[in-house]
Amino acid sequence: MNQFENVYSERRLLATLCGLTTHLIDGTLIGQAPCNMPLGDAILQMAAADKKGMDTHEALVVWEGGILDCNTCLKIADQLGDRLAH
């Protein structure tokens, strides 16, 4: 069984993407507000933000089943891809 199948089966549960820091080009902090969305979408958003070069070192995806850091989100997104989208 795939190590991420439990995440896939819970992809529609409500999760919070938090700690995703966004900056202007000059370095000014824009925000770090948490955002609620389905787990699968949160994982895809985290992976997309990292691939765009956004600051993800403090970002987490939190839901009732656990907590995922950016590296784990990247692995899950690479393995499951668009199947995660709700």
N, C-alpha and C positions, 0 to 999 in steps of 0.2 A: 504494500500500500504506500502511496505517495506520502511523504512526510508532511505535506501541506494540505492534505485532503480535509483535515478538520477545519482549517481556515476556509477552504472552498465551501464546505457545507454550511458555514456560518457567515458567508459573504454578505447576506442581506441584513444581518443584525446591525443595530445602530452602534457606531463607533465614533470616537472623537480623535481628530487629527490635531495634535497640539504641539507647540514649540517650533513650528515651521516659521523661521525668521525671514522676513523679506526686507530688502534694503533698496534704496535708490542707487543709481550709478555712483553718486558721490559718497556713498557709505551711510547716508542718513537712514536710521531705522524707521521702517514703515509700520510694522506691526508683528505681533506674535499671538494673535487671538486664536483660541481653539475653534474648530469647525466640526459640527456633527454631520455625519453622512453614513451611508452603508459601509460596512467593513471593506468589502471588495473595492469600492470606489476610493476609500481612504488609502488603501495600499497602493492603488494605481496613481493617486495624486502624489503620494510621497515619492514613489519611484520617478515620476515625471519631473518633480521639483528637483530631485537630485541630479537627474540627467541634464537639466537645464542649468546646473551649476548653482542652484540656490543653497543657502546655508541650512543643512538638515542635521547637523551633528547633535542638536538637542531635541530634535523632533521625535515624537512617538505617536503610534496609533494605539489607542486604548479602547477596549470593549470588555464586556463582562467575562469573556473567555481568556483574557490575557492582555499583554502589552508587547508591541512589536517595535523594534528600532529600525532605522533606515536600512541597514544592511540586510536585515531579515526581509523587509518589504521588497527590496530589490530582488532578492532570491525568489520570493514568492511570485512577484510580477513577471520575472523572466521565465519561470516554470509554468505558470498558469495563464498569463497574458490576459486577453480580453474575456476569458471565461469568468473573471472576477467581477466584471461590470454587472450591476444589478439590472 
